[in-house]
Amino acid sequence: MAVIHHTTLKPTKVELLAAWLPTRPWYHGSAAPELVKAGGFRLDDPEGEVGIEFMVVTEGSGAYLVPLTYRGAPLEGAEHALVGTMEHGVLGPRWAYDGCHDPVLTAGLLALIEGRAEAQAQSETDAPDREVVRSYAGEGPVRGLGAAVDTDEGTEFAVAGGALVLRLRRVLAAGSTPGADAVGHVGGAWGRPGGGRAHGLFAVLQLR
């Protein structure tokens, strides 16, 4: 179980993302965004070493899903996925990564889709996030997830055997739902810039 520390971060997560997001192919906002943290959820690392967060930020009318991992030391071979470093008021130096390139996060996401893990609230310890929904109609666990590939709309992972693909919706759309070809999915909620809550699709495991 991850323990949420209510302490300082320098720079903040939003400050890191303001510099990093404009470098992503799926980001369509301004070059100097004024981001607002609008929602998301956490997952627990079974080993208790890595922080796992699926953060939603808004910029203007756009909403973006940013999966992040937080580590106490650099992740070997993941220099290309480093979002930045922060100083945590309790834990000390933390390396923040694009979680799509971190095997701890991708394993946790599959566990969530398959019902082997439970989404947790962003800012509370041991508090399930009841706004996160998931489904899985496959037989047995998904094996052989390929490397993350960014597109104009999100991030994709091929699944061993070639019949399935896992897609993360980096650019979120209110009201989006999984299609008829979906084998599993994760959906959630975020705050609208003008007030109220939006609900939509975060990730889908689907037939190719």
C-alpha positions, 0 to 999 in steps of 0.5 A, a space after each residue: 500500500 502506497 503512503 501518501 505524504 502531504 509535503 512539498 515537491 520542488 519543482 512540482 509535478 505540474 511544473 515538470 509537465 509544463 516543460 515536458 508536454 509540448 515535446 510529445 507528439 500527442 500534445 496539441 496545446 500551447 508551447 507554454 501551457 498553463 496546466 491545471 491538475 484535474 484528476 487521476 488515480 494511483 496504483 500500488 506497486 506490489 514491491 512498495 518501491 515505485 510510485 504509480 500515478 495516472 494524472 489528468 491535466 487540462 490546458 485550455 479546453 484540452 485534457 491529457 492523461 499522463 501516466 507517471 512513475 516516481 523512483 528513488 533512483 534512475 531507471 536503467 535504460 529509460 533516459 529517454 522517458 525521464 520527465 524530470 527530477 524533483 526534491 520530495 520533502 520526505 523521500 528526498 530526490 525522486 526521478 519522474 518517468 513517463 510511466 508507459 516506458 516503466 514496466 512497473 506501471 504497465 504491469 499495474 495497468 494490465 492488472 487493473 484491466 484484468 481485475 487483479 489490482 484496484 485503483 486508489 485515490 490520488 491524495 489519500 492513503 488506502 482509499 479506493 477511487 470509485 470513479 475508475 471503472 474497468 472491464 476484461 472479457 479475455 481468458 487469462 492474463 495478457 502476456 508479452 506487452 511490446 514497447 510503447 509507441 507514441 502516436 498523434 492521439 496516444 500511446 500503443 503497445 502491441 501484445 504478443 501474438 498480434 491479435 490485440 493492442 493496448 491503447 492509452 488515450 493521452 488526449 481525453 474526450 468526455 463521453 468516450 467509451 470502448 468500442 465493440 472490438 474492446 476486450 478490456 478497458 479503464 475509464 475515469 473522471 476529471 474536472 472540467 476547466 469550467 466546472 463539473 466532472 467529465 467521464 471518459 475512456 483512459 485505456 482500451 485493450 482491443 482487437 487489431 
